[in-house]
């Protein structure tokens, strides 16, 4: 007859026997626009972090570990605030399997341990609607980390959310238990210039002398004039473009001067990377290429032509 185990051992075995909910594909952090209900349009779909132009992915979860004693699991997805402690967010989820701002799906892990969330959008509320939205979450029992909800609406960042996945497991005998909730990486509102993705559309000049001071017009998605810089990089070297806040026009264009390259004696062209960088969070845009040209103190080659003429015709001072 097997003796009774130590309570601590029993608890450890119970924990080891429980499955674990894991996010296998994070949501894409930038490029998603939060939409108001009154806009009357689809809120779009949250894409996966590894999405490319050729291959679209979706946020996904997986139940790992022992699932022999799992009949089914109910996964509830809601939005929480960016910072710890994670509190319910007033914005809501809309789309497939969503109701009142919350998404609920039932999964049979014996059929598939994985689930991808398609057609999941973010619907935002205005500041005057925050209290009613949070009250709705209270009535739904949505508070994954038992935070007690926000004490002040001023604490809530409206331009960023996280997905929170809660999983309730049902065993074959009907017993239910909950797994620890898991949260995604932050998702930033595309239309907010303080957190949106940075993008350079074009440069009007893409070549200039290595001495710098080339005047360049840069077109971009909206930026904050007091929260942006333009950097040139090549290997370990970095130079910063020269411009003032008054050189940022309507948030979509910047007039700046290129910095001098680290080596003013280059003998051939050097390609460097140009990026926008936000000061507040160090977010950087995808780079575009700028080419530094060797410095030529005689750009019209007057001296070279004079030397050739002198070699051919003499110095002109010779007496016949």
C-alpha positions as CSV (number, residue, x, y, z in Angstrom):
1,X,0.0,0.0,0.0
2,X,1.4,3.4,-1.0
3,X,1.9,5.8,1.9
4,X,0.6,9.3,1.9
5,X,2.9,11.8,0.3
6,X,4.2,14.9,1.9
7,X,1.7,17.8,1.2
8,X,4.5,19.8,-0.4
9,X,5.3,17.0,-2.8
10,X,1.7,16.5,-3.7
11,X,1.4,20.3,-4.4
12,X,4.5,20.1,-6.6
13,X,3.3,17.1,-8.5
14,X,0.0,18.9,-9.0
15,X,1.7,21.9,-10.5
16,X,3.9,19.8,-12.7
17,X,0.9,17.9,-14.0
18,X,-0.9,21.1,-15.0
19,X,-0.6,22.3,-18.6
20,X,0.7,25.7,-19.4
21,X,-0.7,28.4,-21.7
22,X,2.0,29.9,-24.0
23,X,1.8,32.7,-26.6
24,X,3.5,31.2,-29.7
25,X,3.0,34.2,-32.0
26,X,3.0,37.7,-30.5
27,X,0.8,40.4,-32.0
28,X,2.4,42.9,-34.3
29,X,3.3,45.9,-32.1
30,X,2.9,48.7,-34.5
31,X,0.9,49.5,-37.6
32,X,-2.6,48.7,-36.1
33,X,-5.1,51.5,-35.9
34,X,-7.5,51.6,-33.0
35,X,-10.9,52.7,-34.3
36,X,-13.9,54.3,-32.6
37,X,-17.3,52.6,-32.8
38,X,-18.8,55.7,-34.5
39,X,-16.4,55.4,-37.4
40,X,-18.7,52.6,-38.7
41,X,-15.9,50.7,-40.3
42,X,-14.1,47.4,-39.6
43,X,-11.6,47.7,-36.8
44,X,-9.1,45.8,-39.0
45,X,-7.3,42.7,-37.8
46,X,-4.4,42.3,-35.4
47,X,-1.6,40.6,-37.3
48,X,1.2,38.5,-35.9
49,X,4.7,39.9,-35.1
50,X,6.4,37.8,-37.8
51,X,4.0,39.1,-40.6
52,X,5.7,40.0,-43.9
53,X,4.4,41.4,-47.2
54,X,4.4,37.9,-48.5
55,X,3.2,36.0,-45.5
56,X,0.5,37.2,-43.0
57,X,0.5,35.6,-39.5
58,X,-1.9,35.9,-36.6
59,X,-1.6,36.1,-32.8
60,X,-1.5,32.5,-31.5
61,X,-1.5,30.5,-28.3
62,X,-0.7,26.9,-27.4
63,X,-1.5,24.6,-24.5
64,X,1.7,22.8,-23.5
65,X,2.3,20.0,-21.1
66,X,0.1,17.1,-20.1
67,X,-3.4,17.4,-21.7
68,X,-4.6,13.8,-20.9
69,X,-6.8,15.1,-18.2
70,X,-8.1,18.0,-20.2
71,X,-11.6,17.7,-21.7
72,X,-11.7,21.2,-23.1
73,X,-10.5,24.7,-22.3
74,X,-12.1,28.1,-22.5
75,X,-9.8,31.0,-23.4
76,X,-10.9,34.5,-22.6
77,X,-9.0,37.3,-24.3
78,X,-9.3,40.9,-23.0
79,X,-7.3,44.1,-23.1
80,X,-5.1,45.2,-20.2
81,X,-2.9,48.2,-19.6
82,X,0.8,48.3,-20.7
83,X,2.4,48.6,-17.3
84,X,2.4,46.4,-14.2
85,X,0.1,45.9,-12.4
86,X,-1.9,44.9,-15.5
87,X,-5.3,46.4,-15.1
88,X,-8.4,46.0,-17.4
89,X,-8.3,48.5,-20.3
90,X,-11.4,50.4,-21.3
91,X,-10.8,49.7,-25.0
92,X,-12.4,46.5,-26.3
93,X,-11.9,43.7,-28.8
94,X,-14.2,43.3,-31.7
95,X,-14.6,40.6,-34.4
96,X,-14.9,36.9,-34.5
97,X,-16.0,35.3,-31.1
98,X,-16.1,38.8,-29.5
99,X,-18.9,40.2,-27.4
100,X,-18.9,43.3,-25.3
101,X,-15.2,43.9,-25.8
102,X,-14.1,40.4,-24.9
103,X,-13.2,37.4,-27.0
104,X,-14.1,33.9,-25.8
105,X,-13.2,30.6,-27.6
106,X,-13.5,27.0,-26.5
107,X,-10.8,24.6,-27.6
108,X,-10.4,20.8,-27.5
109,X,-6.6,20.4,-26.9
110,X,-6.8,16.7,-27.9
111,X,-7.8,17.8,-31.4
112,X,-5.4,20.8,-31.5
113,X,-3.3,22.4,-28.8
114,X,-2.9,25.6,-30.9
115,X,-5.3,28.4,-31.7
116,X,-4.8,31.5,-33.9
117,X,-7.0,34.6,-33.5
118,X,-8.3,35.9,-36.8
119,X,-10.3,39.0,-37.4
120,X,-9.5,40.4,-34.0
121,X,-9.7,44.2,-33.9
122,X,-9.3,46.9,-31.3
123,X,-12.2,49.4,-30.7
124,X,-11.3,52.4,-28.7
125,X,-13.4,54.6,-26.4
126,X,-13.2,58.3,-25.7
127,X,-12.1,59.6,-22.3
128,X,-15.6,60.4,-21.3
129,X,-16.5,56.8,-22.0
130,X,-13.8,55.3,-19.8
131,X,-15.8,54.9,-16.6
132,X,-18.8,53.1,-18.3
133,X,-16.4,50.8,-20.2
134,X,-14.5,49.8,-17.0
135,X,-17.8,49.3,-15.2
136,X,-18.8,46.9,-17.9
137,X,-15.5,44.9,-17.4
138,X,-16.3,44.8,-13.7
139,X,-19.8,43.3,-14.4
140,X,-18.2,40.8,-16.7
141,X,-15.7,39.7,-14.0
142,X,-12.8,40.7,-16.2
143,X,-9.8,41.5,-13.9
144,X,-7.2,38.9,-14.7
145,X,-4.6,40.0,-12.2
146,X,-7.1,41.1,-9.4
147,X,-5.9,44.7,-9.7
148,X,-9.1,46.2,-8.5
149,X,-9.3,48.3,-11.7
150,X,-7.7,51.7,-12.2
151,X,-8.1,54.2,-9.4
152,X,-7.8,57.1,-11.7
153,X,-8.6,57.3,-15.4
154,X,-5.6,59.7,-15.8
155,X,-3.4,56.6,-15.2
156,X,-4.5,54.9,-18.3
157,X,-2.5,55.2,-21.5
158,X,-5.1,55.3,-24.3
159,X,-2.7,54.7,-27.2
160,X,-1.3,51.3,-26.1
161,X,-2.8,48.0,-24.9
162,X,-1.8,44.4,-24.3
163,X,-3.8,41.2,-25.0
164,X,-4.4,39.1,-21.9
165,X,-5.2,35.4,-22.3
166,X,-7.0,33.6,-19.4
167,X,-7.6,29.9,-19.7
168,X,-10.1,27.8,-17.8
169,X,-9.5,24.1,-18.0
170,X,-12.3,21.5,-17.6
171,X,-11.3,17.9,-16.7
172,X,-13.3,14.8,-17.9
173,X,-15.0,14.6,-14.5
174,X,-16.3,18.2,-14.9
175,X,-13.9,19.8,-12.4
176,X,-12.6,23.2,-13.6
177,X,-9.5,25.1,-12.7
178,X,-7.7,28.2,-14.1
179,X,-4.2,28.6,-15.5
180,X,-2.1,31.7,-14.8
181,X,-3.0,34.5,-17.3
182,X,-0.4,35.5,-19.8
183,X,0.0,38.9,-21.5
184,X,1.3,39.8,-24.9
185,X,3.8,42.4,-26.0
186,X,2.3,46.0,-26.2
187,X,0.2,47.0,-29.2
188,X,0.5,50.7,-30.1
189,X,-2.2,52.8,-31.9
190,X,-1.0,53.7,-35.4
191,X,-2.7,57.1,-35.4
192,X,-1.0,58.3,-32.2
193,X,2.2,60.1,-33.2
194,X,3.8,59.6,-29.8
195,X,3.8,55.8,-30.2
196,X,3.2,55.0,-33.9
197,X,5.5,53.3,-36.3
198,X,8.1,55.5,-37.9
199,X,8.4,55.5,-41.6
200,X,10.6,57.4,-44.1
201,X,8.7,57.7,-47.4
202,X,11.5,59.3,-49.4
203,X,14.6,61.6,-49.5
204,X,14.9,64.1,-52.3
205,X,18.7,63.8,-52.3
206,X,20.4,60.5,-51.7
207,X,24.0,61.4,-52.5
208,X,26.3,64.1,-51.0
209,X,29.9,64.9,-50.1
210,X,31.5,63.2,-47.0
211,X,32.0,66.7,-45.5
212,X,28.3,66.9,-44.8
213,X,26.0,70.0,-44.9
214,X,24.0,68.5,-47.8
215,X,20.4,70.0,-47.6
216,X,17.9,67.1,-47.8
217,X,14.1,67.0,-47.7
218,X,12.6,64.0,-46.0
219,X,9.0,62.9,-46.3
220,X,7.6,60.7,-43.6
221,X,4.5,59.5,-41.7
222,X,3.5,61.9,-38.9
223,X,6.1,62.7,-36.2
224,X,6.3,64.9,-33.2
225,X,8.7,67.8,-33.9
226,X,10.0,67.8,-30.3
227,X,10.5,64.0,-30.1
228,X,12.4,63.1,-33.2
229,X,15.9,62.9,-34.6
230,X,17.5,61.7,-37.8
231,X,20.6,59.5,-37.5
232,X,23.2,58.3,-40.1
233,X,24.9,55.0,-39.3
234,X,27.7,52.9,-40.8
235,X,29.0,50.1,-38.7
236,X,29.9,51.5,-35.3
237,X,29.7,55.1,-36.5
238,X,26.6,57.3,-36.0
239,X,26.1,60.9,-36.9
240,X,23.1,63.1,-36.3
241,X,21.4,65.3,-38.9
242,X,21.3,69.0,-38.2
243,X,17.8,70.6,-38.0
244,X,15.5,72.6,-35.7
245,X,11.9,72.0,-34.6
246,X,10.9,74.8,-37.1
247,X,12.3,72.5,-39.9
248,X,9.6,69.9,-39.2
249,X,6.7,70.8,-41.5
250,X,3.1,69.7,-40.7
251,X,4.6,66.6,-39.0
252,X,5.2,64.9,-42.4
253,X,8.4,66.6,-43.7
254,X,11.8,67.5,-42.3
255,X,14.4,69.7,-43.9
256,X,17.9,68.8,-42.5
257,X,21.6,68.9,-43.3
258,X,23.6,65.7,-43.4
259,X,26.4,65.2,-40.8
260,X,30.0,64.9,-41.9
261,X,31.1,61.3,-42.3
262,X,33.7,60.0,-39.8
263,X,36.4,59.8,-42.5
264,X,36.8,62.9,-44.7
265,X,39.5,61.2,-46.7
266,X,37.5,58.4,-48.3
267,X,38.6,57.5,-51.8
268,X,35.4,55.9,-52.9
269,X,31.7,56.1,-52.3
270,X,30.3,54.8,-49.0
271,X,26.7,53.8,-48.4
272,X,25.2,54.6,-45.0
273,X,21.8,54.1,-43.4
274,X,19.5,56.9,-42.6
275,X,16.7,56.5,-39.9
276,X,14.2,58.4,-38.0
277,X,14.5,57.8,-34.2
278,X,12.0,58.8,-31.6
279,X,13.7,60.3,-28.5
280,X,11.1,59.2,-26.0
281,X,11.2,55.4,-26.6
282,X,14.2,55.1,-29.1
283,X,11.9,53.6,-31.7
284,X,13.6,53.6,-35.1
285,X,12.3,53.5,-38.7
286,X,13.4,51.1,-41.3
287,X,16.6,52.5,-42.9
288,X,17.0,54.1,-46.3
289,X,20.4,54.5,-48.0
290,X,22.4,57.7,-48.5
291,X,25.7,57.7,-50.3
292,X,28.7,59.7,-49.1
293,X,31.0,60.9,-51.9
294,X,34.8,61.5,-51.7
295,X,35.6,65.1,-50.9
296,X,37.0,66.9,-54.0
297,X,38.3,70.4,-53.2
298,X,38.3,71.0,-57.0
299,X,34.9,69.9,-58.1
300,X,35.2,71.3,-61.7
301,X,38.7,69.8,-62.0
302,X,40.2,73.2,-63.0
303,X,43.6,72.4,-61.4
304,X,43.8,69.0,-63.1
305,X,43.0,70.6,-66.5
306,X,45.6,73.3,-66.0
307,X,48.2,70.6,-65.1
308,X,47.4,68.7,-68.3
309,X,47.6,71.9,-70.4
310,X,50.9,72.7,-68.8
311,X,52.3,69.2,-69.4
312,X,51.2,69.4,-73.1
313,X,51.9,73.0,-74.0
314,X,54.4,74.1,-71.4
315,X,54.1,76.9,-68.9
316,X,53.5,79.6,-71.5
317,X,56.4,81.7,-70.2
318,X,59.0,80.2,-72.5
319,X,60.7,82.6,-74.9
320,X,60.7,81.5,-78.5
